[in-house]
Amino acid sequence: MQIRRVVALSVALAFVGAMAPTLFAQGAPNSKRDQPKRTKQEQQDIEALVKVAEGVTAGTEPGPTDLPIAWTSNYYSLMANGVTYVPFTLSIDPAKVAAPGVAMYVRVISKDPAPAPAAAAGKERARDEQPARPVYPWEDIFFGPVGADGKVQRAIAVKPGNYDVLVFAKERTPEKEQKNAPPRKVGVLRHALTVPNFASTDLQTSSVILASTVEPIAKPLTPAEQLEQPYTLNGVRLVPSPDGKFKKSSELQLVFWVYGAGNTAGKPNLVIDYSFHQKTGDTEKYFNKTAPQELSAQTLQPDFDANLGHQLMGYLLGLPLTSFPEGDYRLEIKITDKISGKTVTQNANFVVVAG
C-alpha cells in the first residue's frame, strides 16, 4: 500500500531545521519582563491562585474542588537546548465556568532529590539561611476562555526527571463584579509526569502524535506565542486527534521526531517501516504496510545538517483509510539506523469508524 503524498507539504516537512520551541530562548515565561501588564481584577485572581497553591504545595490544605479539572493528554519532544518540551491538554466543564473565563496557574514540582547546597561562610551563610521562596522548574500564569469543547492547551519545558504538575484554575473576576455575587469557583489538579531524556545518544523517538491537521509555519514562534500555540513543534503546527478515532472517509496523519541517529557529515541514513495490525479483542493480525520511508542525503533537503541541531521528522500524511475495515488498529513504526546499526520500535493505536 503506497502513501498518497501531499507533495508540497511533504517537501516542506522534509527539513524543519532547528525551529524547536523557544520557551527558554528569552528566559522563563514567569519572569517579570515576559509578563503583560495586569488589571486590578487579574492581579486579584493571581494572588488568590498563588495563595491556594502555597497551601496545597505545603500540604496544609487539599485545595478546592468546585471547578473540576482533568488531564486529557500530553506529548514529549526535544527542545533545541536539551530540555524536554511537554505540550498538554486539560479539560474543564464549560458549563461550570462563568464568563469571562478562567485564570490558571501551572506549577511544576520536582520529585527527584535535590543536590546538597554548597556550604557558605560568615555573612554569606547568614544571608543564605534567610527563608526564600522555592525556585520551581516551571511556573506559568495565564488567562483565557474555556471553549465549547472544554479544552485548554498549554506547555511546560523541563529537564528530564520525575515531576508533579499542579494546575490551579479559578473563574476570572469580571471588571464589574455584581454585589453579593457568589464566590468564584476554584479547582486544583495534580498530575505526575516522568519526563524522558531525549538528549542521550540512544536511538529514540518523541511521542507519536496522531493529528487531525498538519501544516508548516512560516517562521518560529516567540516564547509567548509558543505557550499560546503549544502544539506547534519544530516548525509544524498540529491539531492532535482528541481520541485517536478516524472516519473511513478521512486520512490518517501522524508525526514524530527521531533522536540519536548516526550521521555522516551531518546526513543521517534511516529507514522507517510502517506496519498496520488489526486488533480483535486480545488478538491481532497483520493487515498491511506502506512503502518504507527513507531519511537520508538523497531525500532530505541539501542544507539539512544534524550537527547544527536540525531535527529529523518521521511522518505519514494523507493516508486514505477507505480500505481499512472499521475497528481497532496498532501501527508499528520500526526505525533502522543504517549508520549505527541500531533499531527502535514505536507503536500508535487508532480506531477506524464509519463515516
Secondary structure, 3 states (H helix, E strand, C coil): CCCCCCHHHHHHHCCCCCCCCCCCCCCCCCCHHHCCCCCHHHHHHHHHHHHHHHHHHHCCCCCCECCCEEEEEECCEECCCCCEEEEEEEEECHHHCCCCCEEEEEEEEECCCCCCCCCCCHHHHHHHCCCCCCCCCEEEEEEECCCCCCEEEEEEEECCEEEEEEEEEEECCCCCCCCCCCCCCEEEEEEEEEECCCCCCCCEECCCEEEEEEEECCCCCCHHHHHHCCCEECCEEEEECCCCEEECCCEEEEEEEEECCCCECCECEEEEEEEEEEEECCEEEEEEECCCEEEECCCCCCCCCHHHCCCEEEEEEEEECCCCCCEEEEEEEEEEECCCCCEEEEEEEEEEECC
